[in-house]
Amino acid sequence: MNHRTENRLKLPAAVAACVLLGLLAGCTAPPAQPEQPEPDRGTQPVSTAWTSKENLVSEIQVEEQLGLAIAYVERGGGLTLVARELSDGSLRWKREASMGHNPGGMKMTLPVIELNGIRTAAFIEAVKGTTERLAVIDLATGKDASASAAIDFRTTRPGECDGSWCVDGDTKSGEPVNLRYDAGQGRWKQITGEDRATPKKNPDDRFVGEGLSSTSQRGPGEEMLSYARDGKILWSVPYEQVFDSYYSTDNGWEWTTFEEPQQIFVGHGSRMDYQYHSEGDAYVQDWNKDAMMVGIDPATGHRRWALPGADQNCSGIIETRPAQTRSTFVTCRFHQALATVHPSTGVRGALTGLEWDVAGIEAATGRELWAHELPDYEKALELAEANNTILGDRKYVIAPFASGYAAVDSATGEKFELSQILGETVLCTSYREPVEVRRIDGYTAKAYLSVQQSVQPCTRDTQKDTKTMPLFAEFQRTGKDQQQTTVLPGRTGMVAYRMPGQ
């Protein structure tokens, strides 16, 4: 019952009292109290709830019902899975972990599955820094949900499959190992590729997308891309036929499924430099040829279109992925960009002849919807000097131009001044260098693990860090308003922000 209705119900009683007292002629009903408007949360700043000091290496999984923020952190060259209280940041539990046999370029995530009414995570546990075992834990307590399984093979990190957990790996002699967690019996079971709802061509193939897997053979002309659905493999095509010669998943991958107007798989790939350049010799890298996006038909695996030089990472200067819809995406395209690479040192020289743009693309056809030329190399460096990139959102992409940064409507390509779209304090991301961690799978002694970018407040007009808190509207714009306490990866650890109105 709202306030106005309550006042109306009380009026007859007030009038009756006046009649009894013979005062009806001069009796007036008490004025109805106007409803107080709800405060506009968007105009109120967020506040910092707590911070932690640690070297984050993964995304942060917030379990609001459990009151936890969980992430992998690096400590002394090893990995630890930590769970912090959402209310104050204090440590609830921690477990020593290993990165497994995954490529270092695969950023660590923390999938969560509810099994038997328990929120669970599966990970590779490090035992005294010398051996590994598979663990499935209750996230509320950090304790094992079942007995751990010792690992005597090289395994990838557990991932979700068919409503439970699965891992892939191989023995030191090269024999494939595929395990699935049986929640009913609380143990891991060996399975074959055919046992999966989404099968693989070979047991040691790796999944790279929704139903998509890549074969373990990586040499030129050997790697295959396969697609499975409804328990059957529908097709397999050479990976280099999908992209171009020397392209391989070993240099990273990204596959996205678009649904409208018809389903299509859009892939992002790049070449393995060492496969076609003599080791130790300096060579010229051509970004127009060494990066590509493609669209392939889910029914046949045939390529519908290709965009040479397309790179959604945009050299870390533009956030494009939030603007993706069910039928369109935004990407940078390098029409020309040459850089000398020295394999012995890993040093890459300055880009020369840079010609690039940012464009809206129709996923079904690869057709350009709009495009804007981006600035030359020197101007791009000047604009990126703050090492902060304003977070994009579903509607706008924040891009650099010769005149400075502007907001581009991702649907129409129309440009706006930042002050027309953003508040004075915005959320920015910053690149973080890969972290060196110890491997204990017997493959190599160490690995450089790609980590999550940091997110912090910065000024709209200079992109420099600021201590001024953003308004709640900025968290709404960037989709980070879904929880009462939002935990983001800061430069030196977790940062928890409390939304207004609590």
Number of C-alpha atoms within 10 A of each C-alpha: 5 7 12 12 10 12 14 13 10 12 15 11 10 14 16 11 13 16 12 9 9 10 12 13 8 7 14 12 13 12 9 13 10 8 9 7 6 6 9 11 15 17 14 16 18 23 17 14 17 16 19 18 11 15 19 27 25 22 20 22 18 21 18 14 8 13 15 25 25 25 23 27 21 19 13 9 14 19 24 22 21 19 27 20 18 25 14 14 19 14 15 16 16 17 18 20 24 25 28 22 21 16 16 20 16 13 16 20 17 19 14 17 18 13 16 9 7 13 16 22 23 26 25 26 26 23 15 8 15 10 16 25 18 23 24 26 21 18 22 17 13 18 15 15 21 15 13 18 15 14 15 13 21 22 25 19 22 24 20 16 15 10 12 18 24 23 22 22 23 18 13 13 7 11 11 18 18 18 18 23 23 14 16 8 9 13 18 22 12 12 15 15 16 15 12 16 16 21 24 26 21 15 20 21 23 19 19 18 17 14 18 23 23 26 22 16 12 16 11 16 15 13 22 22 23 24 25 20 14 11 15 15 17 14 17 18 16 18 23 18 16 23 24 19 16 20 27 25 21 14 13 17 15 12 17 14 17 20 15 14 11 12 17 24 22 24 20 20 24 24 23 18 17 12 13 11 13 11 13 13 11 17 16 14 17 18 23 20 19 21 22 24 24 23 27 20 16 20 11 12 21 14 17 16 18 20 20 19 23 29 24 21 13 18 9 15 22 23 24 28 17 18 20 20 18 14 18 22 23 28 25 24 26 26 17 16 20 18 17 16 19 16 17 10 9 10 11 15 13 14 17 14 13 18 17 22 18 26 23 25 22 19 28 22 16 19 15 13 16 16 18 17 15 20 20 16 17 12 16 16 13 10 21 16 12 14 17 26 25 24 21 25 21 17 17 25 26 24 24 21 17 12 8 16 20 20 22 23 18 28 19 13 18 14 17 15 13 17 12 9 13 15 16 16 22 27 23 23 26 19 16 14 12 16 16 16 20 19 22 21 21 13 12 10 10 16 20 15 22 19 23 22 20 21 22 23 22 25 20 20 15 13 23 17 18 14 10 15 20 24 21 21 21 25 20 14 20 16 13 17 17 10 13 15 24 22 26 22 24 23 19 13 17 25 22 23 21 21 24 17 10 6
